[in-house]
């Protein structure tokens, strides 16, 4: 239903703006052809793996503590049991907090992604805007996104022109 509404809105915009010019870009294609984007993605993957290993190490430590506790529980006093349980919960909480710190909505991975990707996205946006201004396009649509585009003529696809404007050869 949402998709039908999006298509309807897009068609109304097109019909209502029949004298306007539009163009398509394929952001996936553009990004695949920008080496800095690939390097940034690789850097994000490496740091993500490193941080995930840290979180996993704490989880393994908590699991080991719990298994040891289960094996020794019959020999422990109530006070010792309570102390061990608290230590296990503390370790689990520590792992959860570290995971949130790295991977939460405002976590380190989000900040890193923003710092690496924003300059690339801004550069692409400015190139698209310059081409749109120069050619008189009122609307530029990303054909790679899920906007409900059923067909887009290659004649109005300016992806290679965007890459050229960014200094990357057409591929």
Secondary structure, DSSP 8 states (H G I E B T S, - for coil): -HHHHHHHHHHHHHHHTTTSEEEEE-HHHHHHT-HHHHHHHHHHHHHHHHHHHHHHHHHHHHHHHHHHHHHHGGGS-HHHHHHHHHHHHHHHHHHHHHHHHHHSTTSHHHHHHHHHHHHHHHHHHHHHHHHHHHHTEEEEEETTSSS------GGGB-HHHHHHHTT----
